[in-house]
Amino acid sequence: MATGFVDLPEGVEVRPGESVECNIQFWEWARLKGEIYPGREWRIQEGGKLVGFGTVLGVLENSDK
């Protein structure tokens, strides 16, 4: 399990059955670096509650970290 932040565009809400392309920032990137890659699917949870599924479309790394 990893903690991160989903960055939805301003004014965008996602309802059940809808899809959206957005950026996600993982707080422990060094630990996840080899596990996050295009095509990878994962569960999106708020605490213990499943709220959706995601598929990695691409990986952007911050060179400052």
C-alpha positions as a Markdown table, in Angstrom:
| # | Residue | x | y | z |
|---|---|---|---|---|
| 1 | Met | 0.0 | 0.0 | 0.0 |
| 2 | Ala | 1.2 | 3.5 | -0.8 |
| 3 | Thr | 0.1 | 7.0 | 0.1 |
| 4 | Gly | -0.3 | 9.7 | -2.4 |
| 5 | Phe | -2.3 | 12.7 | -3.7 |
| 6 | Val | -4.7 | 12.6 | -6.6 |
| 7 | Asp | -4.7 | 16.0 | -8.4 |
| 8 | Leu | -8.0 | 16.4 | -10.2 |
| 9 | Pro | -8.3 | 19.5 | -12.5 |
| 10 | Glu | -10.2 | 22.4 | -10.8 |
| 11 | Gly | -13.9 | 21.9 | -10.9 |
| 12 | Val | -13.7 | 18.3 | -11.9 |
| 13 | Glu | -15.7 | 15.6 | -10.0 |
| 14 | Val | -15.6 | 11.9 | -10.8 |
| 15 | Arg | -18.7 | 9.8 | -10.2 |
| 16 | Pro | -19.1 | 6.1 | -10.3 |
| 17 | Gly | -18.6 | 4.7 | -13.8 |
| 18 | Glu | -16.7 | 7.8 | -15.0 |
| 19 | Ser | -13.0 | 8.0 | -15.9 |
| 20 | Val | -10.6 | 10.9 | -15.7 |
| 21 | Glu | -7.0 | 11.4 | -16.6 |
| 22 | Cys | -5.1 | 13.1 | -13.8 |
| 23 | Asn | -1.7 | 13.3 | -12.0 |
| 24 | Ile | -1.0 | 11.3 | -8.9 |
| 25 | Gln | 1.9 | 12.1 | -6.6 |
| 26 | Phe | 3.2 | 9.3 | -4.4 |
| 27 | Trp | 4.8 | 10.4 | -1.1 |
| 28 | Glu | 7.2 | 7.5 | -0.9 |
| 29 | Trp | 8.4 | 7.5 | -4.5 |
| 30 | Ala | 11.9 | 6.0 | -3.8 |
| 31 | Arg | 10.2 | 2.8 | -2.4 |
| 32 | Leu | 7.8 | 2.5 | -5.3 |
| 33 | Lys | 10.0 | 3.5 | -8.2 |
| 34 | Gly | 10.3 | 0.0 | -9.7 |
| 35 | Glu | 6.7 | -0.8 | -9.1 |
| 36 | Ile | 5.0 | 2.1 | -10.9 |
| 37 | Tyr | 5.2 | 1.8 | -14.7 |
| 38 | Pro | 2.9 | 2.4 | -17.8 |
| 39 | Gly | 0.1 | -0.3 | -17.9 |
| 40 | Arg | 0.2 | -1.0 | -14.1 |
| 41 | Glu | -3.2 | -1.2 | -12.6 |
| 42 | Trp | -4.0 | -0.6 | -8.9 |
| 43 | Arg | -6.8 | 0.0 | -6.4 |
| 44 | Ile | -7.5 | 3.6 | -5.3 |
| 45 | Gln | -8.7 | 3.7 | -1.7 |
| 46 | Glu | -9.7 | 6.4 | 0.9 |
| 47 | Gly | -8.6 | 4.7 | 4.1 |
| 48 | Gly | -10.0 | 1.2 | 3.9 |
| 49 | Lys | -12.7 | 2.1 | 1.4 |
| 50 | Leu | -12.2 | 1.2 | -2.3 |
| 51 | Val | -13.2 | 4.2 | -4.4 |
| 52 | Gly | -11.8 | 3.2 | -7.8 |
| 53 | Phe | -9.2 | 1.6 | -10.0 |
| 54 | Gly | -6.4 | 3.3 | -11.8 |
| 55 | Thr | -4.1 | 2.5 | -14.7 |
| 56 | Val | -0.7 | 4.2 | -15.1 |
| 57 | Leu | -0.5 | 6.0 | -18.4 |
| 58 | Gly | 3.0 | 7.4 | -17.9 |
| 59 | Val | 5.6 | 8.2 | -15.2 |
| 60 | Leu | 6.9 | 11.8 | -14.6 |
| 61 | Glu | 9.7 | 11.9 | -12.1 |
| 62 | Asn | 10.7 | 15.0 | -10.1 |
| 63 | Ser | 14.5 | 15.3 | -10.4 |
| 64 | Asp | 14.6 | 17.3 | -7.1 |
| 65 | Lys | 13.7 | 14.2 | -5.0 |
